[in-house]
Amino acid sequence: MSPRPPSNGARKTTRRTPLQDPGPGPFTPALYRCVIAHARTHPVRHAFRFRTSMWLTDVDEPPRLPRLLRPLARFEPRDHFGGTAPTVRAGLERYVAAQGVDLEGGRVLMLAHARVFGHVFNPLTLYWCHGAAGQLVCVVAEVHNTYGERHCYLLRPDADGVARTDKEFYVSPFFPVDGGYRMRLPLPDTRLRLTVQLERGGHRAHVPFTASVHGERRPATVRELLRATARHPWPTLAVTVGIRAHGIRLWLRGLPVRPRPHHPQQKGLH
């Protein structure tokens, strides 16, 4: 389903009650019950999966929670892009402007983990960026690694939501910074279905690693938020621990660690 088109010119903010479900369609805010899976096929086979919750939000209209529930879901500018912009949207616009893209007047939908009880780690945050007339302009994939570094990819998906880009950022300590990504990133609706594949080997590419996120949309109500918190009290802390634990298992199986190169700061991320 196509996104809700914004009005021409400046975005208008609709007044809502906290965590109100405004009806069917790609509404925001929304919560997704997710299963995240990683599958490695080379040089050793290894796979794991875990359950979590993610938010789909309009960057101009973040969830407005009752005061007592704010520790359960916060979206702060310091957690995205350079971490110095006054808002998430300002950080995004500064980055895309450095790439020659103008988002003025367009709606931006963000899929991310929220900061919960003061902790957040977003391996991948996605931004579906629309123009003033409602057309999809680009998708920005913001990647964080476990070393505290950040990198953004500006993507132009095709009609099927598929985009390709060169790999430019050190993520796993067991893969060098080479090859490229094939990402399938359709805009979430009632279902969330995302896939990221690492392709290596040039014209005879093979896929040694695949990550996927599958989820079901739930209304972003207080009750649903409390249920999500009860199931996953520290969701991104669990992600961080899980990634490190599986990394140790791979290392113990003899997989060599690749040196981490210096990562220069990107244009627009300062």
Phi, psi and omega in degrees: 000138183288153184289158177294119184288138177280164175285160178293149178080216184292146178291138175258136182266124178275133182281126181227159171283159183302127175058035178284138175269108185278004176125185184288166180105182181281060182281163173222152356283157176217150176252141176241126170280118192240152165241120178255128183234140173239133178227122180248131182246348184207140001279352173232158178267132180200139180213150172206163179212153178209158182258145180201185176231141177229158182251142164250119184227156167275125185296340177272347182226068179296159180303137176254102185265154169303150187307318184291339182262357184298328176296346183275345181195103177235144177236108188243140180303330182295343183271359186222149179056226182284347180080007184246353182284156181289335178219165176298318180298319179299320177295318178297312182296325177296320179293308184292329177297324177293342177261006178085024182245134179250121181252013185301128177083356183262153179278141178234124176255132183243130173252121186198164165281144174273160170286122184237124182051039175085359183240140174209143169211117180248096175303323180216123170244134181245142178232116174268112190254124183247154175277177183298334180270002177097357182282147177287121180269315181192170170238132176254125176255113180259120186247133173243138172257175184281004177261008179083011180263157182227150177207145179240144174242126174266119190243150177237084183295152175277190184297337179267005180080018183257134177225151176235147178205152174292146174283127184232008191218137179282117181244290177277137177289357183255002176234138174285172178272082175209177182079204182204174180246142165248117184242131172252113192229060177292148178299127181298146169229242177290338178236151176244122181220101181237145178219135174233122180242134172272125179247130179227152174109014176066227184290340176251056187295141168241166186243094182277349184210135176225133173241141179221152175229118176241134182208165179239129182289137175235150177296138182276070178258166177301317180299315181293324177297317179295322177296316180298321180292322178294323179285321185224082186298321177233075190299317183279337172295321177296323177297313181300313180297318181297316179299315181292320180297316179289330174297319178296320179298318179294321178296319179293336177276003174096009179286123184287145178274130178274140179300143178270116181284162173296133180254109180290151179291134180283156173297132178089354178248090181211000000 
